[in-house]
Amino acid sequence: MFFLSHNMNVLIIKQLFSPLALGWVSGQHLISSMNGINYINGFFDVLLLLGVLLYATNQHKETRLIRLVMAVIFLCNIAGYFYSAVVLLSIPSFKLFTAKRLLYDSIGWIIQFCWIYISYKILRYLNSEMELQAEFYGEGDAKILYFKSASLWQRFLHPVVDTIIAIMIFAPLISLIIQLKTGPQTNPFFDTRSVSESFFFGTVIFFRVIYYLIYEGVFGITPAKLLTETTVINDDGNKPALKDIVVRTLTRLIPFEAFTFFTSRGLHDKFSNTTVAITKRKL
């Protein structure tokens, strides 16, 4: 974050070894860096630094920021493979690849795999240190064990934070797809006016589905749930099956579905027989 340079070779090396490649959409443009520094990546660098300090000074109990950044690194590098695939499919001839380009891309793919593996292992380890917060209701033989559900403010915060992070992760990829769709004559940055609304929103919806399928399918969480220390479970208190995650994710596409969490149970919880429960650190 703090190493400023306008040298293209230096910028390429920085990009190659950075675990993050985030962007943001402002107006019609994709904003990711200024003066040779990607401030969005730098923001998460600072979050990771703070997370490590909190982890070290709180007897390894405070893990929210570390898990959040590791989750972003995990999906960001998976999105990097999507990005590479789109680039490869858009190149008309293999002859256009130079030896230097192939070497650079190959190193980049290996590094991306390493970041995916490292972030996955860290997330799995830190998540294993958490357990569901269970409480008993009733007395004597009538006692019923239940898992404490996420509060209303937590459910409200989740889609807001997840939407912001999803934009950061997939904005560079969506920008690339739009550039390839519209051709070189249009705005070289990010111009949604050059494509149909159905194409643009279809692309956004596709990656929104990918976002939830990967996070909740693999870990049972999303970055927002890591901040609130909650997780997705089925009615038995176990990790939901993949088919339940698919139903849960597709139900989110119903217009205004996000507001149904103001009722006793949101639609994506009801249709998939899942819920969001509070977790706590194991004693």
Buried (B, 14 or more C-beta within 10 A) or exposed (E): BEEEEEEEEEBEEBBEEBBBBBBBBEEEBBBBBEEBBBBBBBBBBEBBEBBEEBBEEEEEEBBBBBBBBBBBBBBBBBBBBBBBEBEEEEEEEEEEEEEEEEEEBEEBBEBBBEBBEBBBEBBEEBBEEBEBBEEEEEEEEEEEEEBBBBEEEBBBBBBEBBBEBBBBBBBBBBBBBBBEBBEEEBBEBBBBEBBEEEBBEEBBEEBBBBBBBBBBBBBBBBBBBBBBBBBBBBEEEEBBBEEBBBBBBBBBEEEEBBEBBEEEEBBBBBBBBBBBBBBEEEE
